């Protein structure tokens, strides 16, 4: 696989730079930014000559940010060995609590064979291409590995990064001193702000702003503040005076697209998110973790090509009590991301129609139309399936060489679907003495049977229909409803009215009002909670009977119900 070098190095007042580089090459494009300003005049308290500078180089382990080499200082113009300095300590070490420790003399530095481009600018104009080329050049990286005592292949293997810190050599209060931007701040705090007062154009502006990160890395943030004026000591310590070289392309952090859900109690559901950003393949697989009600659900090997996305989902059962829930989602692997999903869990079995007593009247009633409820009877989703494309290349001459696979991951798209169909029929209750097959008098009961059929090409990602809710004309299809009872399970199931507490024989009936006018009596049923990764399947059903006459007509017989 091709290794990518990239330099996460933003230099302003020197340069702003972030560029992907091909292995062992110094080509690429960068984001260039300028800034800074004049340094001011020398005084009896301090002075600095352009070119009196260097770069501190530290090798850092990527995963835990541990310093694994003694820092080295590279410079084109070595100062006198008697210069005051603070030893070979990196910004990471100071961040982790190492104290400033002054030393007089015995300063060591390295003058590399390839000269270091100018880093600290006095006017914001630097040779950007030269700086890019320098810090990604194979020979320079080999030299750094050699100076640091590390094997070159180990250094560029992807487990390590190079931390760069600009150094200035300047005179302060009559003596020469060497500091990184971080050391200058720590020293300024010791001398009560005098260094900033006399040398601030260098130590608080041009030196720290000569390098900063464009994207966060090694625990340091990107810098988005001003680039043409003195920075605060706190900002210098937290964000300025550093650059980072890495030896493999860092993955783009994934993006989680979440959706809010409403669920019913005690229902098996599927919660899905959409993951994108970068590429996830078997070499760098993404893992999605859903934390639901204190329990972690892991979805491993979520693959997708660069520029595309993949649904990731979990199948779980909601609690048996109504509540609001927050589901947290984490993605790890080629990058990291977090997201939240808000869920409202409701109980639909809490609003049944009231007791249909015989003296209820509504002479002004006019039947209303059935409202349009959500309906989606089919869903489609896809899963990316990676496969390795072999590309063999011969290395060496005809007699002495070897074949090497320089292939890459390709992706096929597997498509899945689910569909819902159902039928509904209402009939007069069999206790009704005056009913026909499709007609009855008002005041008597009706029964209902709903049959459902769910088909799916990925049954593990599809639930059966689990809830059906019936709405009635006398309540304008909204005030009261009945949650039906599921009779059996699986993808082909039936729903009927629950047993009616107002029925003397506990039948599965719904009683029509005695006053309901002659004409069509229609029940509307909403099928819900057939879940797929692409959302819920639902369906609106309705069926009608004809009302002719009223139970009042039979009152001399004495009504059987209610």
C-alpha positions as CSV (number, residue, x, y, z in Angstrom):
1,X,0.0,0.0,0.0
2,X,1.3,3.5,-0.8
3,X,2.4,5.3,2.3
4,X,1.5,8.9,2.6
5,X,3.6,11.6,4.2
6,X,1.8,14.7,5.3
7,X,3.0,17.7,7.2
8,X,0.6,19.2,9.7
9,X,2.5,22.4,9.9
10,X,1.1,25.8,9.9
11,X,3.6,28.6,9.8
12,X,2.3,32.1,9.8
13,X,4.8,35.0,10.0
14,X,6.6,32.1,8.4
15,X,3.9,30.1,6.8
16,X,0.6,28.2,7.0
17,X,1.1,24.7,5.7
18,X,-0.9,21.5,5.6
19,X,-0.1,19.3,2.7
20,X,-0.3,15.5,1.8
21,X,2.9,14.2,0.4
22,X,3.7,11.1,-1.6
23,X,6.3,8.8,0.2
24,X,9.9,9.9,-0.1
25,X,8.9,13.0,-2.1
26,X,8.6,16.7,-1.4
27,X,5.9,17.5,-3.8
28,X,2.4,18.7,-2.8
29,X,0.2,21.7,-2.3
30,X,-0.2,23.7,0.9
31,X,-2.6,26.2,2.4
32,X,-0.5,29.4,2.5
33,X,-1.1,32.2,4.9
34,X,0.9,35.3,5.8
35,X,1.1,37.5,8.8
36,X,3.3,38.9,11.5
37,X,5.0,42.3,11.4
38,X,8.1,44.3,12.1
39,X,10.3,43.3,15.0
40,X,11.1,46.8,16.1
41,X,14.5,48.3,16.9
42,X,17.2,46.8,19.1
43,X,17.6,48.3,22.6
44,X,20.1,48.0,25.4
45,X,17.8,45.4,27.0
46,X,17.5,43.1,24.0
47,X,18.1,42.4,20.3
48,X,17.8,39.7,17.7
49,X,19.4,39.3,14.3
50,X,17.4,37.5,11.6
51,X,18.9,34.1,10.8
52,X,19.8,33.5,14.5
53,X,17.3,30.6,14.7
54,X,16.8,26.9,14.6
55,X,14.3,24.1,14.9
56,X,14.0,21.7,17.9
57,X,13.1,18.2,16.6
58,X,11.5,15.6,18.8
59,X,10.2,12.1,17.9
60,X,6.9,11.3,19.5
61,X,4.9,8.1,19.6
62,X,1.5,8.7,18.0
63,X,-0.9,6.7,20.2
64,X,0.1,8.0,23.7
65,X,2.1,11.1,22.7
66,X,5.2,9.8,24.6
67,X,8.6,11.5,23.8
68,X,10.8,8.6,22.6
69,X,14.0,10.6,21.6
70,X,16.1,13.2,23.2
71,X,15.3,16.4,21.3
72,X,17.9,17.8,18.9
73,X,18.3,21.3,17.7
74,X,19.0,22.0,14.0
75,X,20.4,25.3,12.9
76,X,22.3,26.9,10.0
77,X,24.1,29.4,12.4
78,X,25.3,27.8,15.5
79,X,25.5,30.1,18.5
80,X,28.4,30.1,21.0
81,X,28.5,27.1,23.2
82,X,28.4,29.4,26.2
83,X,24.9,30.6,25.4
84,X,22.3,30.4,28.1
85,X,19.6,27.8,27.4
86,X,17.2,25.4,29.1
87,X,18.4,22.0,28.0
88,X,16.8,19.7,25.4
89,X,13.2,19.7,26.5
90,X,10.1,19.6,24.1
91,X,6.8,21.4,24.3
92,X,5.1,18.1,25.1
93,X,7.3,17.7,28.2
94,X,6.6,21.2,29.4
95,X,2.9,20.7,28.8
96,X,3.2,17.6,31.0
97,X,4.7,19.5,33.9
98,X,8.4,19.6,33.4
99,X,9.8,22.8,35.0
100,X,12.1,25.3,33.3
101,X,15.8,24.6,34.2
102,X,18.3,27.2,33.1
103,X,21.8,26.1,32.0
104,X,24.8,28.2,31.1
105,X,27.1,26.8,28.4
106,X,27.4,23.3,27.0
107,X,24.8,24.1,24.4
108,X,24.8,21.6,21.5
109,X,23.2,21.8,18.1
110,X,23.5,20.3,14.7
111,X,24.2,22.1,11.5
112,X,22.6,19.8,8.9
113,X,24.1,19.1,5.5
114,X,20.9,20.5,3.9
115,X,20.4,24.0,5.2
116,X,17.2,24.7,7.0
117,X,15.0,27.3,5.2
118,X,14.3,30.5,7.1
119,X,11.7,29.9,9.7
120,X,11.2,33.2,11.6
121,X,10.3,36.0,9.3
122,X,10.4,39.7,9.8
123,X,7.9,40.5,7.2
124,X,5.6,37.5,6.8
125,X,7.1,36.4,3.5
126,X,8.8,33.0,3.5
127,X,9.9,30.5,0.9
128,X,6.9,28.3,1.5
129,X,7.8,25.7,-1.1
130,X,11.3,25.3,0.3
131,X,10.0,24.7,3.8
132,X,7.5,22.1,2.6
133,X,10.2,20.4,0.6
134,X,12.7,20.4,3.5
135,X,10.5,18.8,6.2
136,X,9.2,16.1,3.9
137,X,12.5,15.3,2.1
138,X,13.7,11.7,2.5
139,X,17.3,12.7,3.2
140,X,16.3,15.1,5.9
141,X,14.1,12.5,7.5
142,X,16.9,10.0,7.3
143,X,19.2,12.5,8.9
144,X,16.7,13.1,11.7
145,X,16.4,9.4,12.3
146,X,20.2,9.1,12.4
147,X,20.6,12.0,14.8
148,X,17.9,10.6,17.1
149,X,19.2,7.1,17.0
150,X,16.1,5.6,15.4
151,X,15.8,3.3,12.4
152,X,14.5,5.2,9.4
153,X,11.9,2.5,8.5
154,X,10.7,2.5,12.0
155,X,10.3,6.2,12.1
156,X,8.2,6.3,8.9
157,X,6.2,3.2,9.8
158,X,3.2,5.2,11.0
159,X,3.7,4.8,14.7
160,X,5.7,8.0,15.2
161,X,5.5,11.7,14.5
162,X,8.1,14.5,14.5
163,X,7.4,17.5,16.7
164,X,9.0,20.7,15.4
165,X,9.6,23.8,17.5
166,X,11.2,27.0,16.2
167,X,14.1,28.3,18.3
168,X,15.5,31.9,18.5
169,X,19.0,32.9,19.6
170,X,18.9,36.5,20.9
171,X,20.5,38.8,23.5
172,X,18.5,39.8,26.6
173,X,19.9,41.9,29.3
174,X,23.4,41.6,28.0
175,X,23.6,37.8,27.6
176,X,22.8,35.5,24.7
177,X,19.9,33.1,25.3
178,X,18.3,30.2,23.3
179,X,14.6,29.5,23.7
180,X,11.7,27.9,22.0
181,X,8.4,29.8,22.0
182,X,7.2,27.8,25.0
183,X,10.5,28.3,26.9
184,X,10.3,32.1,26.3
185,X,6.9,32.2,27.9
186,X,8.0,30.2,30.9
187,X,11.1,32.4,31.3
188,X,9.0,35.6,30.9
189,X,6.8,34.4,33.8
190,X,9.9,34.0,36.0
191,X,11.2,37.5,35.2
192,X,7.9,39.2,35.8
193,X,7.0,40.0,32.2
194,X,10.3,41.8,31.4
195,X,11.1,39.5,28.4
196,X,7.7,40.3,26.8
197,X,8.1,44.0,27.6
198,X,11.4,44.3,25.9
199,X,11.4,41.5,23.3
200,X,7.7,40.9,22.8
201,X,7.8,41.4,19.0
202,X,10.1,38.4,18.8
203,X,9.1,36.2,21.8
204,X,5.3,36.9,21.8
205,X,4.7,37.3,18.0
206,X,7.2,36.3,15.3
207,X,8.7,33.3,17.2
208,X,5.5,31.6,18.4
209,X,3.5,32.5,15.3
210,X,6.2,31.1,13.0
211,X,4.6,27.6,13.6
212,X,1.2,26.5,14.6
213,X,-1.2,23.7,13.7
214,X,-3.9,24.0,11.1
215,X,-5.6,20.9,12.3
216,X,-5.5,19.5,15.9
217,X,-2.9,16.9,16.7
218,X,-0.9,15.4,19.6
219,X,-3.4,17.1,22.0
220,X,-2.8,20.6,20.7
221,X,-5.6,22.6,19.0
222,X,-5.5,24.3,15.6
223,X,-4.9,28.0,15.9
224,X,-7.5,30.4,14.6
225,X,-6.5,33.6,16.4
226,X,-4.8,36.7,15.1
227,X,-1.5,36.2,13.2
228,X,-0.2,39.8,13.2
229,X,0.0,40.8,16.8
230,X,1.4,39.6,20.1
231,X,-0.2,36.5,21.5
232,X,-0.9,35.9,25.1
233,X,1.3,33.7,27.2
234,X,-1.6,31.3,27.7
235,X,-2.2,31.0,23.9
236,X,1.5,30.4,23.2
237,X,1.7,27.6,25.7
238,X,-1.5,26.0,24.5
239,X,-1.4,26.5,20.8
240,X,1.6,28.2,19.2
241,X,5.2,27.5,18.4
242,X,4.9,24.0,17.1
243,X,4.5,22.0,13.9
244,X,4.0,18.3,13.3
245,X,5.3,15.9,10.6
246,X,3.5,12.5,10.3
247,X,4.2,9.6,8.0
248,X,0.9,8.3,7.0
249,X,-2.3,10.0,5.9
250,X,-4.4,10.6,8.9
251,X,-8.0,9.5,8.4
252,X,-10.7,12.1,8.1
253,X,-12.8,12.0,11.2
254,X,-16.1,10.3,10.5
255,X,-19.4,12.2,10.6
256,X,-22.4,10.7,12.3
257,X,-25.8,11.7,10.9
258,X,-28.4,11.0,13.6
259,X,-32.2,11.0,13.6
260,X,-34.7,11.5,16.4
261,X,-37.2,8.6,17.0
262,X,-40.6,8.0,18.6
263,X,-41.0,4.5,19.7
264,X,-43.7,2.5,21.5
265,X,-43.2,0.7,24.8
266,X,-42.0,-2.9,24.8
267,X,-41.3,-2.9,21.1
268,X,-38.4,-4.3,19.1
269,X,-37.0,-1.5,17.1
270,X,-34.0,-0.7,14.9
271,X,-32.0,2.5,15.5
272,X,-29.7,3.6,12.7
273,X,-27.1,6.3,12.1
274,X,-25.3,7.3,8.9
275,X,-21.5,7.2,9.1
276,X,-19.3,9.0,6.6
277,X,-16.0,10.7,6.3
278,X,-12.7,9.3,4.9
279,X,-12.7,5.6,4.0
280,X,-13.4,2.5,6.2
281,X,-12.0,-0.8,4.9
282,X,-10.6,-4.0,6.4
283,X,-7.2,-2.3,7.0
284,X,-8.9,0.5,8.9
285,X,-12.4,-0.6,9.9
286,X,-14.9,1.6,11.6
287,X,-16.7,0.5,14.8
288,X,-20.0,2.0,15.9
289,X,-21.0,1.8,19.5
290,X,-24.6,2.6,20.6
291,X,-25.1,3.2,24.4
292,X,-28.7,2.5,25.2
293,X,-30.0,2.6,28.8
294,X,-26.6,1.9,30.2
295,X,-25.7,-1.0,27.8
296,X,-23.3,-0.9,24.9
297,X,-24.2,-2.3,21.5
298,X,-21.2,-2.7,19.2
299,X,-21.4,-2.8,15.4
300,X,-18.1,-3.8,13.9
301,X,-16.7,-3.7,10.4
302,X,-18.7,-0.8,9.1
303,X,-17.2,-0.3,5.7
304,X,-17.6,2.5,3.1
305,X,-15.5,4.1,0.4
306,X,-14.1,7.6,0.5
307,X,-16.8,10.1,-0.4
308,X,-19.7,7.8,0.5
309,X,-21.4,6.6,3.7
310,X,-22.9,3.6,5.4
311,X,-25.9,3.0,7.6
312,X,-25.0,1.3,10.9
313,X,-27.8,0.1,13.1
314,X,-28.7,-1.8,16.3
315,X,-31.8,-4.0,17.0
316,X,-33.1,-3.7,20.5
317,X,-36.3,-3.7,22.6
318,X,-37.7,-0.5,24.2
319,X,-38.6,-0.3,28.0
320,X,-42.1,-1.2,29.1
321,X,-42.7,2.3,30.6
322,X,-43.1,5.6,28.8
323,X,-40.0,7.9,29.0
324,X,-37.6,10.1,27.2
325,X,-34.2,8.5,26.4
326,X,-30.9,9.7,25.0
327,X,-28.8,7.3,23.0
328,X,-25.1,8.1,22.6
329,X,-23.3,7.0,19.5
330,X,-19.5,6.7,19.1
331,X,-17.5,5.8,16.0
332,X,-13.9,4.6,16.3
333,X,-11.4,3.2,13.8
334,X,-10.0,5.4,11.1
335,X,-11.2,8.4,13.1
336,X,-13.4,9.2,16.0
337,X,-16.8,10.9,16.3
338,X,-19.7,11.2,18.8
339,X,-23.4,11.8,18.4
340,X,-26.7,11.6,20.3
341,X,-30.1,10.4,19.4
342,X,-33.2,11.6,21.3
343,X,-36.0,9.0,21.7
344,X,-39.5,9.5,23.0
345,X,-41.1,6.2,24.1
346,X,-44.9,6.3,24.4
347,X,-47.7,4.0,25.5
348,X,-50.6,3.9,23.1
349,X,-52.7,1.7,25.4
350,X,-53.6,4.6,27.7
351,X,-56.5,6.3,25.7
352,X,-59.3,3.8,25.0
353,X,-62.8,4.9,24.2
354,X,-65.1,5.5,27.2
355,X,-68.1,3.3,28.2
356,X,-70.7,3.7,25.5
357,X,-73.7,4.2,27.8
358,X,-77.2,4.2,26.3
359,X,-78.1,7.8,27.0
360,X,-75.2,9.3,25.1
361,X,-76.6,11.6,22.4
362,X,-75.0,13.6,19.5
363,X,-77.8,14.6,17.2
364,X,-75.6,17.1,15.4
365,X,-72.9,14.6,14.5
366,X,-71.6,14.6,10.9
367,X,-69.0,11.9,9.9
368,X,-65.5,13.3,9.2
369,X,-63.0,12.2,6.7
370,X,-60.1,9.9,7.6
371,X,-56.9,11.9,8.3
372,X,-53.8,11.2,6.3
373,X,-51.4,9.3,8.5
374,X,-47.8,8.4,7.7
375,X,-47.6,5.5,5.3
376,X,-44.5,3.8,3.9
377,X,-44.9,0.3,2.7
378,X,-41.3,-0.4,1.4
379,X,-37.8,0.6,2.3
380,X,-34.4,0.1,0.7
381,X,-30.9,0.1,2.1
382,X,-27.4,-0.9,1.1
383,X,-24.3,-2.4,2.5
384,X,-20.8,-1.8,1.1
385,X,-18.8,-4.9,0.7
386,X,-15.0,-4.3,0.2
387,X,-12.8,-6.6,-1.8
388,X,-9.1,-6.4,-2.6
389,X,-8.0,-5.5,-6.1
390,X,-4.6,-7.1,-6.7
391,X,-2.0,-5.0,-8.6
392,X,1.3,-6.9,-8.8
393,X,4.5,-4.9,-9.6
394,X,8.0,-6.3,-10.2
395,X,10.8,-4.7,-8.2
396,X,14.4,-5.1,-9.2
397,X,16.1,-6.2,-12.4
398,X,15.3,-9.2,-14.6
399,X,17.5,-11.6,-12.6
400,X,17.2,-10.3,-9.0
401,X,13.9,-8.9,-7.9
402,X,10.5,-9.7,-6.5
403,X,6.8,-9.2,-7.1
404,X,4.9,-6.9,-4.7
405,X,1.2,-6.4,-4.6
406,X,0.4,-2.7,-4.8
407,X,-3.3,-3.2,-4.9
408,X,-6.2,-1.4,-3.2
409,X,-9.6,-1.9,-1.8
410,X,-12.6,-1.7,-4.1
411,X,-16.2,-1.8,-3.0
412,X,-19.4,-3.5,-4.2
413,X,-22.8,-2.3,-3.1
414,X,-25.2,-5.0,-1.9
415,X,-28.9,-3.9,-2.0
416,X,-31.6,-5.0,0.5
417,X,-35.3,-4.2,0.8
418,X,-38.4,-4.9,2.9
419,X,-42.1,-4.4,2.1
420,X,-45.3,-4.5,4.0
421,X,-48.8,-5.6,2.9
422,X,-51.9,-6.1,4.9
423,X,-55.7,-6.5,4.8
424,X,-58.4,-5.4,7.2
425,X,-62.0,-6.4,7.7
426,X,-64.6,-5.3,10.2
427,X,-67.7,-7.4,10.8
428,X,-70.8,-7.2,13.0
429,X,-70.4,-8.8,16.4
430,X,-71.8,-12.3,16.4
431,X,-73.9,-11.4,19.4
432,X,-75.8,-8.9,17.2
433,X,-79.3,-10.4,16.6
434,X,-80.2,-8.1,13.7
435,X,-77.0,-7.9,11.7
436,X,-76.4,-8.8,8.1
437,X,-73.0,-9.7,6.6
438,X,-72.1,-6.1,5.9
439,X,-74.8,-4.1,7.7
440,X,-76.0,-3.6,11.3
441,X,-78.0,-1.3,13.5
442,X,-76.1,1.4,15.5
443,X,-75.4,0.6,19.1
444,X,-74.2,-2.9,18.5
445,X,-70.6,-4.0,18.4
446,X,-68.1,-4.7,15.6
447,X,-65.2,-7.0,15.4
448,X,-62.0,-6.5,13.4
449,X,-59.3,-8.7,11.9
450,X,-56.1,-7.3,10.4
451,X,-53.6,-9.7,8.7
452,X,-50.1,-8.5,7.9
453,X,-47.3,-9.8,5.6
454,X,-43.7,-8.5,5.8
455,X,-41.2,-9.7,3.3
456,X,-37.5,-8.8,3.5
457,X,-34.2,-9.7,1.7
458,X,-32.4,-9.2,5.1
459,X,-34.7,-10.6,7.8
460,X,-32.1,-9.8,10.6
461,X,-32.5,-6.1,9.7
462,X,-36.3,-6.2,9.6
463,X,-38.8,-6.6,12.5
464,X,-42.4,-7.8,12.1
465,X,-45.3,-5.4,12.4
466,X,-45.8,-5.1,16.2
467,X,-48.5,-2.5,16.7
468,X,-51.8,-1.6,15.2
469,X,-54.0,1.3,16.4
470,X,-57.7,1.7,15.4
471,X,-59.5,5.0,15.2
472,X,-63.2,5.6,15.0
473,X,-65.6,7.8,13.2
474,X,-67.6,8.9,16.2
475,X,-64.4,10.4,17.7
476,X,-63.4,12.0,14.4
477,X,-60.5,9.5,14.1
478,X,-58.4,11.2,16.7
479,X,-59.8,11.7,20.3
480,X,-59.8,8.0,21.4
481,X,-58.3,4.9,19.9
482,X,-57.8,1.2,20.6
483,X,-54.4,-0.5,20.6
484,X,-55.0,-3.9,18.9
485,X,-53.8,-7.1,20.3
486,X,-51.3,-9.1,18.3
487,X,-52.5,-12.7,17.8
488,X,-49.4,-14.7,17.2
489,X,-46.0,-13.5,16.0
490,X,-43.6,-13.6,13.1
491,X,-43.7,-11.7,9.8
492,X,-47.3,-13.0,9.0
493,X,-49.4,-12.1,12.0
494,X,-53.0,-11.0,12.9
495,X,-54.4,-8.2,15.0
496,X,-57.8,-8.0,16.7
497,X,-59.5,-5.7,19.2
498,X,-58.4,-6.3,22.8
499,X,-61.1,-7.7,25.0
500,X,-63.5,-4.9,25.9
501,X,-64.0,-4.3,29.6
502,X,-67.5,-2.8,28.9
503,X,-68.7,-6.0,27.3
504,X,-70.7,-8.3,29.6
505,X,-69.1,-11.4,27.9
506,X,-65.6,-9.9,27.5
507,X,-65.8,-10.0,23.7
508,X,-63.3,-8.4,21.4
509,X,-65.7,-5.8,20.3
510,X,-66.0,-2.1,19.7
511,X,-69.5,-0.7,20.3
512,X,-70.9,1.8,17.9
513,X,-72.9,4.7,19.4
514,X,-76.7,4.2,19.5
515,X,-77.2,7.6,18.0
516,X,-74.8,6.9,15.0
517,X,-76.7,8.0,11.8
518,X,-77.6,5.7,9.0
519,X,-74.9,5.3,6.4
520,X,-71.3,4.2,6.2
521,X,-69.5,3.4,9.5
522,X,-65.7,3.2,8.9
523,X,-62.9,2.1,11.2
524,X,-59.4,3.3,10.4
525,X,-56.3,1.3,11.5
526,X,-52.7,2.4,11.4
527,X,-50.1,-0.4,11.3
528,X,-46.8,0.6,12.7
529,X,-43.5,-0.6,14.2
530,X,-42.2,-2.6,11.3
531,X,-38.6,-1.4,11.6
532,X,-35.8,-1.5,9.1
533,X,-32.4,0.3,8.9
534,X,-34.0,2.9,6.6
535,X,-36.8,3.6,9.0
536,X,-40.2,2.3,9.9
537,X,-42.7,0.7,7.6
538,X,-46.3,1.7,8.2
539,X,-49.7,1.4,6.5
540,X,-53.2,2.9,6.7
541,X,-56.1,0.6,6.4
542,X,-59.9,1.1,6.6
543,X,-63.1,-0.9,6.2
544,X,-66.7,0.0,6.5
545,X,-70.1,-1.4,7.4
546,X,-73.5,0.1,6.6
547,X,-75.7,1.4,9.5
548,X,-79.4,0.8,9.0
549,X,-81.5,1.6,12.0
550,X,-80.7,1.8,15.7
551,X,-80.6,-0.3,18.8
552,X,-83.4,2.0,19.9
553,X,-85.6,0.2,17.5
554,X,-85.0,-3.0,19.3
555,X,-85.3,-1.6,22.8
556,X,-88.5,-3.4,23.5
557,X,-86.6,-6.7,23.1
558,X,-84.0,-5.4,25.7
559,X,-80.6,-4.8,24.4
560,X,-77.9,-7.5,24.7
561,X,-75.1,-4.9,24.7
562,X,-74.0,-2.9,26.4
